[in-house]
Amino acid sequence: MTTLTCRSCGAPLARSFVDLGRTPLANSYVPPHAAGAPDPTFPLHARICDACLLVQVEAVRPPEDIFGEYAYFSSYSSSWVAHAKRFCEDATRRFGLSGSSLVVEVASNDGYLLRHFLAAGVPVLGIEPAANVAEAAKALGIPVEVRFFGREAAADLVATGRAADLVVANNVLAHVPDLNDFVAGLARALKPSGVLSVEFPHLLNLVREVQFDTIYHEHYCYFSLLAVERAFARHGLRVFDVETLPTHGGSLRVLACRADGAPRAEEPGLARVRAMERDAGLDRVEAYAGFQAKVDAVRDALLAFLRRARAEGRKVAAYGAAAKGNTLLNYCGIGTDLVEYVVDLNPHKQGRLLPGSHLPVHAPSRLAETRPDYVLVLPWNIAAEITSSMAHVRGWGGRFVVAVPTTRILD
Ligand SMILES: [Zn+2]
């Protein structure tokens, strides 16, 4: 056994947060011809650093294996695209962005966000390691560099006169194995007066709402504001504002500037979120104990529901072949004996099997063909969007179910 060390501060990592056993990589969808072979599995064990309180999982595969052909296209979620559009409008106004500014988005995905800046006449540049999703952004007229981001990529931007007025990094901080290299790059890419905007799911909600299914191998870190402020300060970034957002089950949007740049006053949101974290005990390592027992209770309740449904002869299908669904299904040991199949809008996933559970992925039209009694909504964070777009399920008496933070039928 080698001693694990914290990805942020380097201290030894000895304390368990939650151990989810061995599972396949959450986004490694299985082609039908490989259905008979067992999936490779890797330990999925989240630990917390006693020194800087960063919750993290060990990197089991190089990021090139995970993100080279990423199957997630942000624009498939209409609520997420609307969220991005509002951000662009607000940021353009607040930071006075214009035709002479530059907005750089790290992990620009399919252009779901930069397209709104482009439409407003603000120059943009995307950095995206997955060539297949970058192509979708390029088709919208967005310049994209296909590469991983870090110190080196940032130095190249600055050397070519492309330091940014605004750097956006949404839902990528957790995906970064070398956190210090990435954060140093974010600091480096900014003009002295530039602003960094980073969004990530808030650890506070993960703990409170038992969102253990947001833990998977592609998410290396689970951040509190407190842990982010420490990681940013190490690289000369000062947080000056933070907002709570409803996205991804409750996220933070943290705004930071260069500590050596134009001074910016601390906004009241900062004291408010720091206090929320203190009140929840996130500043004390002992407060993280007991999470494993809560996770096991979520698993037991879902299994009890599905076994009862099977005993009563009810048909159960699932909606949403997202990564979080895979953590849930695999930790609970759910296969096609309990849930027949899953549907997903993304054609890149249809026709494949979910890793581990081997649930087949079909188009959403499959639900109307087989009329299941229950539809288990795996991405609970967009349950409202799903139940409204699939409202016809209720027409044959079908009911929607979510499993986190506890198994319940949605009215
Ligand atoms: Zn640490």
Residues whose N, C-alpha, C, O or C-beta is under 5 A from the ligand:
A	BS01	ZN	C6 S8 C9 G10 A11 C49 A51 C52 L53 L54
